[in-house]
Amino acid sequence: MTQITPKPGIMDIALYVSGESRLAGRDTVLKLSSNENPLGCSEKARTAYAAAAADLHRYPNTDHAPLRRAIGEVHGLDPDRIICGVGSDEVLQFVVHAFAGAGDEVITTEHGFSMYPILARMVGATPVTVPEVDRRIDVNAILVAVTERTRVVFIANPANPTGTMLTPEEVQRLVDGLPQTVLLVHDGAYTEFAAGADGGATLVDRHPNVIMTRTFSKIHGLGGLRIGWGYASRQIIDVLNRIRQPFNLSNAQMAAAEAAIRDTAFRDHCADLNARMRERLRNSLIQMGIGCDESFANFVLARFADAPEAEAADAALREDGILVRRVSSYGLPAALRITVGDEDGVTRVIDSLGRFMADRRGA
């Protein structure tokens, strides 16, 4: 047996489990388990990615300047206050490595993204989980949980896996209530699906202890390339850049991401389709007697009578070749998270669950 032992907290990490992609005995499945864009990515992004193959022998630039400039132009942000990472997850990792450690506390919420406590334990910090109210982040609970050891607060807004969202006034109250020594991470991976939301940019411009993060994996359809970014004060970004590896993004990643973010017509088309299909799916679930909160993301959380019914619904969907996400590990054993697909995908889900609920009522 090895005498080498990991740092405290590492072995307490529960491995992250991604959404399933395959069903035994089926060549094709409708994958609605990972919140992917049913339309794929922008054709312009594909073209840029292919063109980058000519420079595979070249090291990428280390400052991501063209990509940061494109993000800044599209979103009206200062490029010098943007940092890019291998998915927004890497930017979140930069945050805990830079601002938390052994003896510190990192606040997460009851049904929050499962990577948050993993990141806390990665650096030896203690994750502190606070309760939510009706699957919504509770600002009061967060503020009560803050101690002199608190260094970082993570919120996903819109939230994953619930799809719920705090109002700007609620987030402002949270920021106002936090000590200046605590960094609020406003994770806006699903911002583009929430009409009118700015992902936390206004907060960042007003408060030096706020960082917002975004991703190219959702509406831009580049989950397979792993690209994300963050926006904060110059002081915060300067700190994070000191621990960022210089070549963390490849030429192909940056080329595809720049083309994707500049293709605003594709983005808007995806957002419009998602809004229409999300409403159709939610209304249909409610009519079936399945609980479903209003969602501001590209998925809905279907709530069943109990865990056995949710398990049976999942099995019925699988029989029809449809994969969704069980969320028991998020404290929601009686629920399924269902990615909003295109019109055909939503129809298949509605038909499958409609038959299932009719059989349950008939039983």
N, C-alpha and C positions, 0 to 999 in steps of 0.2 A: 504493500500500500504506500502511496506517495505521502511524504511528509509536508508537501506543499499545500497550504490552505488558502482559500480566497478571503478577501476582505469581508468583515461582518456585513450581513445584509444580502450578499450575493446569492447565497443558497436559499434565501427566503423568497426569491423571485419566482413567481409562477410563470412558466413559459407562455408567451403570447400565442394564441391559436387563431389562425386566419380563417376566412370563410372557405368552405369546401368548394371544389371545382369539378369533382367527378362523382358519378354514381355507378356502382358495380352493375355490369350488364347493360349499360347504355353508352352508345357512342357519342351522343350529344345530349346536353342538358341545358335548361334555361337557368343560368347562374345569376341569382339575385341575392347573393350572400355577402358581397364585398363592396356594395355601393359604387359600382363601376358605371361609367357612362354607356348607356345602351347604343349610342351612336358612334362610339369609338372616339377618335380624336380628329382634329382638323386635318383636312387633306394638305393644307399648307405645312403643318407640323411634320407630316409623313415625308413630304418632299424635302424639307430642310434636313430631316434626320438622314435621309438617303444621301443627300449631297455631302453631308459631313463625313461620309465613309472615305472620301478622297484624302482626308487628313488624319486617318487613324494613327499614323506614325508620329504625329505632332502632339506635344504636350499642350493641354488646354491653358488658357490664360488663368491666372490665379485670383484675379479680382472680380471676375464675373461682370465686368463693366457693361458690355452690350446688353446682357440680360437685365441687369439692375436698371439700366436706363429705360429699357422697354417697359418694365414693370412700373417705373416711376411715371412715364408718359401716359400709360393707360389708366393708372389709378390716381394720378395727380399727387404723387409722393416724391420726396427728396431721395434720389438714388443713393446718396451718400449715407442714408440711414436704413438701407436695406442690406440684409445678409441672405445668402442662398445656401441651401443644404440639400443633402440626399434625402428628399422628402422633408416635410415639415417636422417629422420625427427627429431628424438630426438637429434642427434648430432648437427643438425642445431639449434635446440632450445637451447642447451647448449651454443652455440656461442653467440646468442643474449642476453641470460640471463647474460652471463659473461662479455660481451664487449659493450653492448648498453643499453640505457635507456632514460628516459625523457630528451628532449632537444637535443638528438642525431639524426643523420640521417643514414638511411640504404638504399643503392642504389640497385635497381633492374632494370630489363629491360622490355621493352614494352610488349613482349610476354613471359616473364619469368614465371617459375613455380609459381602458385598462392599461395603457402605456404609462399613465401618470405615476401610479405607485411603483411600477417597474423602474422608471427613471429615478425616482427618489431613492429606492433601495440600491440602485446602481452606484450611487455616490456615498452610501452609508447614512443617508438621511432617513428620518422616520416619516412615512406617509400618514397623514391624519385625515380620515374620511369623515365627512359631515353628512347628515341626512338631507334628503331633498323632500319637497312637498308636492305630492301628485306628479312625480317624475319631472319636476322643475327645480332648478338650482335655487336654494334658499339663501339669500344674501345675509339674512340675520344669523343663520347657522354658521356661515363662514366667518363673519365678524366675531361671533362669540368664541370661535375656536382659535382665533389668533392669540399667540403668546409671544413672549420675548424671544422664543426660539424659532418662530416662523420666519422663513426666508422667501418662500415662493408659494403662490396660490395659482392653481390651474383651473380654468373653466373652458369648456367647449361651448361655443355660442354661435350658431345652433349646436345643440348637444347631440352626442352620439353615445348610446343607441336610441335615445328617446325621441329625438327630432324637435324637442321643445326649445324655446328661446326666451332669454331675458329681454325686457324692453330696454331701450337706451337709458331711461331714467333709473331702472334697477341697477344696471351696470355702473352708472355714474355714482349711485349711492354706495356701491361696493368699493369703488376706488376712493371715494371721499372718506370712507370709514377705515381704510387700511393705513397703517403707519407708513411713512415714506421709506422705511427700511425694508419693506416687503415688496417684492416684485409680483405684479399680477400678469399672468400669461393669458391673453385672450386668444384662444385657439379658434380661428375662423375657417377651418377646412371646408365648411359647407356654406360659406357666406354668399356665394353667387346664386344659391337657390333661394335665398331670403330676399325678396324684392325690397330694394331701397337700403339695405344694410351696407355699412362701409367696413365691416370686419374689425372695427376697433380703431380705425385710423384717427378719428377725431379724439378719442381718448388718449392715444399716444401723443398727439400734438399738444395736449393740455397737461399731461402728467408724465414726468420723467421716470416713474416707476411702473410703467405699463409697456409690454411688448405684445404685438399682435403677430400671429403666424398664419400663413396661407399655404395652399398646396396646388400643384398641377395635376394631382391624381384623380380629382373628382370631376368637376365640370369640363376641364380641359382634356380628360381622357388619357392622361399620360402616367397612369399608375405603374406601368411596367418599366418606366424610366426612372422613377423615384426622384422628383424634384420638388422642393418647397422653398419658402422664403419667410423672412421675418422683418418687421419694421419697428424701430424703437428710436430712442434718443441717440445722438451720436456717441455719447459716453457709453451707453449699453452696447451698441454695435461694435465699438472699438474693443471692448472687453471680449465679446464673443469671437471676433475675428482673430484674436490672439490664440484661441484654442482650436480654431477651424483649420483642418488640414488644407494646405494650399491647392492641391489638385483634387478636391472632393467632388467636383462635377466635371464630366468629360465634355469635349467639344460637341459630340452628338446630342448629349442631354441639353446643353445650353442652346444649341441651334434649334432644336425642336421646341423647347420651352419659349424661346423668343418668338418664333412663328406662331405658336399657339396663343400666346397672350395678346398678340397683335391682331389675331383673327376674331375681332369682337362680334362679327356677324354670326359666326359659328357658336360662340359662347351664348349669345342672346337667343339663338334658335334652340339650343339645348335647355336653357332656363325656361323658355316658354313651353316646350314640350313637357318638361318635368312638372311644371306647375299644373298643367291641364291633367296629366296622367295621375299625379299625386292626389288631386282633388277627386278624380273619378274613383281611384282605388280606395281612398279613405271613406267616401260616401257609401261605396258598395259594402265595405266591411261593417260599417255602422248599421246599414240596413239588414245585414245578416245577423246582427246581435253581437258582433265582435267589437270590443272597445278599441278606440283609436283616437289619440290626441291629435290636435292640429300639428302638422309637421312643417318645419321651415327648411328641411334638408331634401336629399334625394332618396329618401326611404320613409317608410311609416313603421310604427311599432304597433303590431296587432296584439291585443290583449284578450286572452281567453279566460274561461271560467276558473281554471286551475291548471296546474302543471301537467297533469295527465291529458287534459284536453289539448293543450299546446303541443305536447309530444305526439298526440294522435293526428293533429292537423299537419304537423311537420311530416309525419309518415305518409299522409294522404298526398301532400304536395310532391313528395319524392316518388310516389307511385306514378305521378303524372309527369315525372322528369323535371321537376322544379326544385332548385336548391335555395333555401332561405337561411337565415342565421338564427340559431338558438342563442338566447342571451341569459341563460341561467347564471353564468359567471359574472354577469353584471348585476346580479340581485333581482333578476326579472324572470323567474322560472316559468311563469304562466304567459310568456310573451314570445313572439317571433318578430324579428326585424326583417322587413321585406323591402329590398331595393325597388325603386320605381323604374320600371322598364319602359320600352316603347309601347305603342298601342297594342301590338300583338301580345307582348309579354304581360301587360296588365290584364288583358282579356283572359289569358290562360290562368293567371292567379285567381281572378274573380270566379271563373268557371269552376276551378278545382276546389276552392274553399266553399263556393256555393253548394256544390254536391256534398262536401263533407258536412257542412252545417245542416243541410237538409236531412242527411242520414242520421245525424245526432238527434235532431228533433223527432225524426220518425222513430228512433229507438226509445 
